[in-house]
Amino acid sequence: MEHIRLGNTTITTPQNAFGVLPIQRVSFDQARSLLRQAVEGGMTFFDTARSYSDSEEKMGYALHDLRDRIFIATKTQATTPEGFWADLETSLTNLRTDYVDLYQLHNVDKVYAPGDGTGLYECLLEAKAQGKIRHIGVTAHKIAVAEEAVESGLYETLQFPFNYLSGPREEALVKRCAEKGMGFIAMKGLAGGLLGGRSRAIMAHMLQYPNVVPIWGIQRQEELDEWLSYLDHTPFMTPELQEQIDLDRAQLQGDFCRSCGYCMPCPQGIAINQAARMGLLLRRMPSDGWLTPKWQAEMEKITTCTECRACAAKCPYELDIPALLRANLDDYRKVLSGERIVS
């Protein structure tokens, strides 16, 4: 696998990077084992965030003595200078380093700019002048915000959901980043897990974009082994893989829940991030784990939905979540009754 330069930054890495969010779900020693194996296997870019509970601490524990071999990206959700500096100092302490290679404003709902009254962009410039951050990036889930960030010319990288279910507007976003010399970091490469078991097709698709660095959420040994194997045995597009992609697109493109969780929590306690895509999970994965008494009770909570639409207001994909919940409950009840659901 070739190494690429992330936009006009000094970061050069394989198109195969480690998303460290899931590491918060394993022990420190398990995290250390996975992260160090990733470095030894050839991964160099590691993406985490201040909001990912102890993910940064585990990275620091695992990789502090390999600092010269890796690039560290982290993020802040701060919206004030005070919050910015507190987050940055906490991240540096957790990561056991005196600088981060890429510091990103996390899941922004607007593009922060010099002179906008928040002082946030000025903090980025000051942190860069102090040598505490090397490059400035932004992450978003709303495409209009992402497009504005690219056109602003203020950021060196954009992190945005991208996979082979993405539509023409997302494709254009990737192309525009390339034209502007802006690095593109692809999150949600597996579409919130709906493309599980499709890693060869996903990787082959990503490699068609020479300015894209995908980050894979990894928490299990078999996941790491799978992604590392592609560094030496790189999959490229074939008619068979393209046929698989075309089938998935026919079944999944459109309004579906990516399980990002930004709609949560629900006032009624509905597990929206799973319930709103339950029909797709039942179609594409072994169903036994989703048909337990626990999940039956969870799905029936949908009947308590008050249509307050707080979830829809927070959804970065502007989905009609109450309608999705009702449709998925219908599918779920059909499966429980022994009826087969089709796409």
C-alpha positions in Angstrom: 0.0 0.0 0.0 1.3 3.4 -0.9 1.8 6.2 1.6 0.0 9.5 0.9 0.3 13.1 2.1 -2.7 14.3 4.0 -3.5 17.4 2.0 -0.8 20.0 2.3 0.2 18.9 5.8 3.5 17.3 6.8 1.6 14.1 7.6 2.4 11.2 5.3 0.7 7.9 6.1 -0.8 4.8 4.5 -4.4 5.0 3.5 -5.2 2.7 6.4 -5.4 4.4 9.8 -6.6 3.6 13.4 -9.7 5.1 14.8 -9.2 4.9 18.5 -12.8 5.6 19.7 -13.5 1.9 20.4 -10.4 1.5 22.5 -12.4 3.0 25.4 -14.3 -0.3 25.6 -11.3 -2.5 26.4 -8.8 -2.6 29.2 -5.6 -0.6 29.3 -3.5 -3.7 28.6 -5.7 -4.8 25.7 -5.5 -1.3 24.3 -1.7 -1.3 24.6 -1.4 -4.6 22.8 -3.7 -3.6 19.9 -2.1 -0.1 19.5 1.5 -1.4 19.6 0.7 -4.2 17.1 -0.8 -1.6 14.8 2.4 0.4 14.8 4.6 -2.6 14.3 2.2 -3.7 11.5 2.7 -0.4 9.6 -0.1 2.0 10.8 1.1 5.5 11.6 -2.0 7.7 11.9 -4.1 7.4 15.1 -7.3 9.5 15.6 -8.9 10.0 19.0 -10.8 12.8 20.8 -11.1 14.4 24.2 -14.7 13.2 24.4 -13.8 9.5 23.9 -13.6 8.9 27.7 -10.2 7.3 28.4 -9.2 6.7 24.8 -6.5 9.4 25.0 -5.1 8.0 28.2 -4.9 4.5 26.7 -3.1 5.9 23.7 -0.6 7.7 26.0 -0.1 4.5 28.0 0.4 2.4 24.9 2.4 4.6 22.5 4.3 7.4 24.4 7.6 5.7 23.8 6.9 5.3 20.1 6.0 9.0 19.6 8.5 9.5 16.7 6.9 6.7 14.7 3.3 7.9 14.8 1.0 10.9 14.0 -1.5 11.7 16.6 -4.8 13.4 15.8 -7.2 14.5 18.6 -10.2 16.8 18.9 -12.0 19.3 21.1 -15.7 20.1 21.3 -14.9 23.3 23.2 -16.7 26.5 22.0 -14.9 28.9 24.2 -11.2 29.8 24.7 -11.3 28.6 28.3 -12.6 25.2 27.2 -10.2 25.0 24.3 -7.1 25.5 26.5 -8.4 23.1 29.2 -9.1 20.4 26.6 -5.7 20.8 24.9 -3.7 20.6 28.1 -5.7 17.6 29.2 -5.1 15.9 25.9 -1.4 16.6 26.0 -1.2 15.2 29.5 -3.3 12.1 28.6 -1.3 11.4 25.5 2.0 11.9 27.2 3.3 14.2 24.5 4.1 17.9 24.2 2.4 18.3 20.8 -0.3 16.8 18.6 0.1 16.5 14.9 -3.5 17.4 14.1 -5.9 19.2 16.4 -9.5 19.2 15.2 -12.6 21.1 16.2 -15.0 18.3 16.8 -18.4 17.9 15.2 -18.9 21.6 14.6 -22.3 23.0 13.7 -20.7 26.2 12.2 -17.4 27.1 10.7 -15.3 29.0 13.3 -13.3 31.8 11.7 -11.0 34.7 12.8 -13.0 37.6 14.2 -16.3 35.7 14.6 -16.4 36.8 18.3 -15.8 33.3 19.8 -12.0 33.5 19.8 -11.8 29.8 19.0 -9.9 30.1 15.7 -7.5 32.5 17.3 -6.8 29.8 20.0 -5.9 27.3 17.2 -3.4 29.8 15.7 -1.9 30.5 19.1 -1.6 26.8 20.0 0.1 26.3 16.6 2.5 29.2 17.2 3.4 27.7 20.6 4.2 24.4 19.0 1.5 22.5 20.8 -0.3 21.6 17.6 1.2 21.1 14.2 -1.9 21.3 12.0 -5.5 22.5 12.2 -8.5 20.4 11.2 -12.3 20.2 11.6 -14.8 17.4 11.8 -18.4 17.6 10.8 -21.5 15.4 10.1 -23.6 18.0 8.3 -22.5 18.3 4.7 -23.4 22.0 4.4 -21.1 22.8 7.3 -18.3 20.6 5.8 -18.7 22.3 2.4 -18.4 25.7 4.1 -15.3 24.6 6.0 -13.6 23.5 2.8 -14.4 26.8 1.0 -13.2 28.9 3.9 -9.6 27.8 3.4 -9.0 28.0 7.1 -8.5 24.4 7.9 -5.9 21.9 6.7 -8.0 18.8 7.0 -11.6 17.8 7.1 -13.0 14.7 8.8 -16.4 13.6 7.4 -18.4 10.4 7.0 -17.5 8.7 3.7 -18.0 5.2 2.3 -19.3 3.6 -0.8 -22.9 4.4 0.2 -22.1 8.1 0.0 -23.8 10.1 -2.7 -22.8 12.6 -5.4 -22.6 15.5 -2.9 -20.1 13.6 -0.7 -18.1 12.6 -3.7 -17.9 16.2 -4.8 -16.8 17.2 -1.3 -13.8 14.7 -1.5 -12.9 16.1 -4.9 -13.1 19.7 -3.7 -10.8 18.9 -0.8 -8.3 17.6 -3.3 -8.6 20.7 -5.4 -8.0 22.9 -2.3 -5.1 20.9 -1.0 -7.1 19.9 2.1 -6.6 16.5 3.6 -9.8 14.3 3.9 -10.1 11.9 6.8 -12.9 9.4 6.2 -14.9 8.3 9.2 -17.9 5.9 9.2 -16.2 3.8 6.5 -18.4 0.8 7.5 -21.6 3.0 7.7 -22.1 2.4 11.4 -21.5 -1.3 11.0 -24.0 -1.9 8.2 -21.1 -2.8 5.9 -19.6 -5.3 8.2 -18.0 -8.2 6.3 -17.2 -5.9 3.4 -13.7 -4.8 4.3 -12.1 -5.8 1.0 -14.7 -3.9 -1.0 -14.5 -0.9 1.4 -10.7 -0.7 1.2 -10.7 -1.1 -2.6 -13.3 1.7 -2.9 -11.3 4.0 -0.6 -8.1 3.5 -2.5 -9.7 5.0 -5.6 -9.4 8.4 -3.8 -5.7 9.4 -3.4 -6.4 12.2 -1.0 -8.5 10.2 1.5 -7.2 8.6 4.7 -9.8 6.2 6.2 -9.8 5.6 9.9 -11.2 2.2 11.1 -12.7 1.8 14.6 -10.8 -1.1 16.1 -11.3 -2.9 19.4 -10.7 -6.6 18.6 -7.7 -8.6 17.5 -9.5 -10.0 14.4 -10.4 -6.5 13.3 -6.8 -5.3 13.6 -5.5 -8.4 11.8 -7.9 -7.8 8.9 -7.0 -4.1 8.4 -3.3 -4.7 8.8 -3.3 -7.5 6.2 -4.2 -4.9 3.6 -1.0 -3.0 4.0 0.9 -5.9 2.4 -2.0 -7.5 0.4 -3.8 -4.5 -0.8 -7.2 -5.1 -2.4 -8.0 -3.2 -5.6 -11.3 -2.9 -7.4 -12.4 -6.0 -9.3 -15.7 -6.7 -11.1 -16.7 -9.0 -8.2 -16.1 -6.3 -5.6 -17.9 -3.7 -7.7 -20.9 -6.1 -8.0 -21.0 -6.4 -4.2 -20.8 -2.6 -3.9 -23.6 -2.1 -6.4 -25.9 -4.5 -4.5 -25.2 -2.8 -1.2 -25.9 0.6 -2.8 -29.2 -0.7 -4.2 -30.3 -1.9 -0.7 -28.9 0.8 1.5 -28.4 4.2 -0.1 -30.8 6.8 1.1 -32.3 7.5 4.4 -30.8 5.2 7.0 -29.5 5.6 10.5 -25.6 5.6 10.7 -25.7 5.0 14.5 -23.6 8.0 15.2 -25.6 8.6 18.5 -25.8 12.4 18.3 -29.6 12.1 18.6 -29.3 10.6 22.1 -30.4 10.5 24.8 -34.1 10.0 24.1 -36.5 11.4 26.8 -38.4 8.1 26.5 -35.3 6.0 26.9 -35.5 4.6 23.3 -32.2 3.2 22.0 -32.5 5.3 18.8 -29.0 4.5 17.5 -30.0 0.9 17.2 -33.7 0.9 17.0 -33.8 3.3 14.0 -31.9 0.8 11.9 -33.1 -2.5 13.3 -34.7 -3.6 10.1 -31.4 -3.3 8.2 -29.5 -5.1 11.0 -32.0 -8.0 10.8 -31.7 -8.1 7.0 -27.9 -8.1 7.0 -26.7 -9.9 10.2 -27.5 -12.9 12.2 -30.8 -12.0 13.9 -30.7 -14.1 17.1 -28.8 -11.5 19.1 -31.4 -8.8 18.2 -34.4 -11.0 19.1 -33.7 -11.5 22.8 -36.2 -10.5 25.5 -34.0 -7.5 26.2 -34.2 -6.2 22.7 -37.9 -7.0 22.4 -38.5 -4.7 25.4 -36.2 -2.0 23.9 -38.0 -2.0 20.6 -41.4 -1.8 22.2 -40.3 1.4 23.8 -40.9 3.0 20.4 -44.6 2.9 21.1 -43.9 5.5 23.9 -42.5 8.0 21.4 -44.2 11.4 21.9 -43.0 12.8 18.6 -41.2 15.5 20.4 -38.7 15.4 17.5 -35.8 16.3 19.8 -33.9 13.5 18.1 -34.7 14.8 14.6 -33.5 18.3 15.5 -30.1 16.8 16.6 -29.7 14.4 13.7 -26.8 15.5 11.5 -28.3 13.7 8.5 -31.7 15.4 9.0 -33.5 12.1 9.1 -37.2 11.8 10.1 -36.3 9.7 13.1 -39.8 9.1 14.5 -40.9 7.7 11.1 -37.8 5.5 10.9 -38.5 4.2 14.4 -42.1 3.2 13.5 -41.0 1.5 10.3 -38.3 -0.4 12.1 -40.7 -1.5 14.8 -43.0 -2.9 12.0 -40.1 -4.8 10.6 -39.1 -6.1 14.0 -42.6 -7.4 14.8 -42.8 -9.1 11.4 -39.5 -11.0 12.1 -40.7 -12.0 15.6 -43.9 -13.4 14.1 -41.9 -15.5 11.6 -42.5 -13.3 8.6 -39.6 -12.7 6.2 -38.7 -9.0 5.6 -37.3 -8.0 2.2 -35.4 -4.9 1.0 
